[in-house]
Amino acid sequence: MISPGKTIGVLGGGQLGRMFSHAATRLGYRVHIYEPSAKCPAGEVSARETNADYADAEALAAFARACDVVTYEFENIPVEPLWPVEKTVRLHPHWSVLETAQNRLREKNWLRKHDFPHVPFAEVEAKGDLAAAVRKIGLPCVVKTADFGYDGKGQVKVSDDASLARAVSEFSGQRAVVEKFIDFKCECSVIVARSASGEVRSFPVAENIHSKHILDFSIVPARIAPALQTAARELAEAIAARLDLVGLLAVELFVTDDGKLLVNEMAPRPHNSGHWTMDACATSQFEQHVRAVCGLPLGDTSLTAPAAVMVNILGDAWKWSGDKLVGDPDWAAVLATPGAHLHLYGKAEPRRARKMGHFTLTGAEASATLEAARRLKARL
């Protein structure tokens, strides 16, 4: 056990690191952020911040020596510089988990190797025949870069010859994965925590609605059959055990029209679709991450409200005149609403499609709470 009062190092300084730091400091830990960009959201609320490139071996070694355990707040971190870190300090999750999750091809092949349900796919090497892979999978399909994609970046839907030609041009010289386009009933996610002792706890299943590839709403409980909710949690827990995870893992799932679950993506860190846990769960995903990497008993994951909806707040919510920023959102609309909880990330400037914060609205029933959340979002 790494007791409160010790130092937790976090690789990455975005909003996930910021909320992790809040949770860790409430438990008495010191947080040391390692982030290439200065004045990051997480560094602002942490005890110490190191600004250096992830490839800076000397700075990374000094950071590791100053910490009692190191974790991540996002997965797009080069793995090779972490090898010496692991020899200096405990690193949770293991770098091999990070390596699997940060590359779509490795992730898909890992799922296939271990017989977890996944979206049918084909691999394309950097100089491979993307058109042949598309023909193998069939139309419609989605072409994605193998490395470092998020929020819809690095992916193109292919449904005809014209979109195929665009994809061939855009992905020229890159490793890619071609996935079958799934006509799904809904998208869901499960956040699961696992400790070094093998203790496992998963959070209630969230139903997710995306707009332009960016998460818009997370609804809890997910509006799917109870048996499917149980199956989704068991699937996420099985994946965490197979990975020998120590920490937190988000498993994103498609629920197909015929009631099957398919794993879409995994992320070994706190996840946007788990932010509702801060206001509607006995233990937040961020506190659970702290508990898991420090060897503390895992917390209660039960709901504290019958339903909750998390709403992302993007830079689009600010008032714009063309490209000129002219005003702030109506924060009072959220703050005056019973059951609403506002979280802003301390980012220096709003930009369109940039995640600036979120709010969570609790209520008596999922669908009614979603409609109330939609109305409240519109008032921003």
Secondary structure, DSSP 8 states (H G I E B T S, - for coil): ---TTSEEEEE--SHHHHHHHHHHHHTT-EEEEE-SSSS-TTGGGSSEEE---TT-HHHHHHHHHT-SEEEES-S-S-STTHHHHHHHSEESS-HHHHHHHTBHHHHHHHHHHTT--B--EEEE-TTS-HHHHHHHH-SSEEEEESBS--TTTTEEEE-SHHHHHHHHHHTTTS-EEEEE---EEEEEEEEEEE-TT--EEE---EEEEEETTEEEEEEES-SS-HHHHHHHHHHHHHHHHHHT--EEEEEEEEEETTS-EEEEEEESS--GGGTTHHHHBSS-HHHHHHHHHHT-------BSSSEEEEEEEEGGGSEEETTEEEE---HHHHHTSTTEEEEE---SS--TT-EEEEEEEEESSHHHHHHHHHHHHHH-
